[in-house]
Amino acid sequence: MGELLPLSEGLPTEVRALCGALRDMLASLDVSVRRYAARRSRDPGAVSRYMSGARIPPWDFVLDLLNDVSEVRGIAPTPEAVAVVKDMHRNALKVSNSPAHAVLLLQDQLADADREARSAIIERQVLTGALQERQRRIAELQVQISYAEAQRGRQVRELTAEVEAYQKQFAGLASERDRLRTIVRQLERQLHEANSRGLEAEQRCELLERQLAAIDEEGASGEWSSLAKVARILLVDSRPDNLLALRAILAPFNHDLLEAGSGEQALSVLDSTEGVALILLSAEMERGMDGFEIAAHVKRRIRSRRIPVIFLTAEKHGPHYTFRGYAAGAVDYISKPFDPWVLRAKVAVFVELYRQQQQRTVDGLE
């Protein structure tokens, strides 16, 4: 198979749009499918299936085709054109329910966390330089103050008329020293905050890399392994349909899934249950405490404060909503509606971390 096939029947609109764009680009090259496949060292059948919508091509194939068209036209592809094709490819992946869509989501989060980490490093360097400069200036001013004080003592005995001038000079230097000390304290606090943000960003990078690794290991077959270690997980949501969706997504794991429809029920389950490895907590609760209040109660209790909490948040909320979840003690978040591969990857990583912690505890007792 190496010829251009007709578009497959019943294709989603997003997939049909992507295929149309690919076919137009191939037509502008004025070569056959087989010849283009040979040019790019690809299987002709695979290229033909990409063009017919039977399979969603990888992004590198789409980018290669876009660059080939630009080379023929003698014009480099603009960032806007690449962005348009990228959105078409992403939308096609999304409706195809491919694990590659989950990988793209996690890679976007990883890129955000990496940008924040690099920004924190730059900020830390700038603040460190400013702090050192102010400290040097304080030392210089202290020498000047000592010198001014000595001069004042001599001049008081010799020239009473000049005492007032030296007093003003001393007061000005002392005022500048005190102002700089205040700045130094502020810079030290900002440096500490920058270090904390950098550490948190690095930890999120590590966590997201583990989640990507979990998808890479299990996504190749299209099925999630049911051989993972069984763990006890608490699902907290005031809407039964959301709880039902969570159960369906996590069914391949065969975990022991506990449910709570309110904050009071969730705290009661934690009080009466041992060995809870993870809490999936909806930030939006229709009655009683909201998710942030529930998380605060969980983290205040000795029995449950070490249990990791993943917030489930509505997609309409902005980044400030996510930051509020982290402040309440969450270790991660997932936007609704849930992407099954993302949710399974995050759960798999935290369950494995819980299992490793339990194993370390057992080894320590032995």
Secondary structure, DSSP 4 states (H G I P E B T S, - for coil): --S-PPPPTT--HHHHHHHHHHHHHHHHHT--HHHHHHHTT--HHHHHHHHHTSSPPPHHHHHHHHHHHHHHHT-PPPHHHHHHHHHHHHHHHHHTT-HHHHHHHHHHHHHHHHHHHHHHHHHHHHHHHHHHHHHHHHHHHHHHHHHHHHHHHHHHHH-GGGHHHHHHHHHHHHHHHHHHHHHHHHHHHHHHHHHHHHHHHHHHHHHHHHHHHHHHHHHTTTS--S-SPP-EEEEE-S-HHHHHHHHHHHGGGT-EEEEESSHHHHHHHHHH-S-EEEEEEES--SSSS-HHHHHHHHHHSTTTTTS-EEEEEETTS-HHHHHHHHHTT-SEEEEESPPHHHHHHHHHHHHHHHHHHHHHHHHHH-
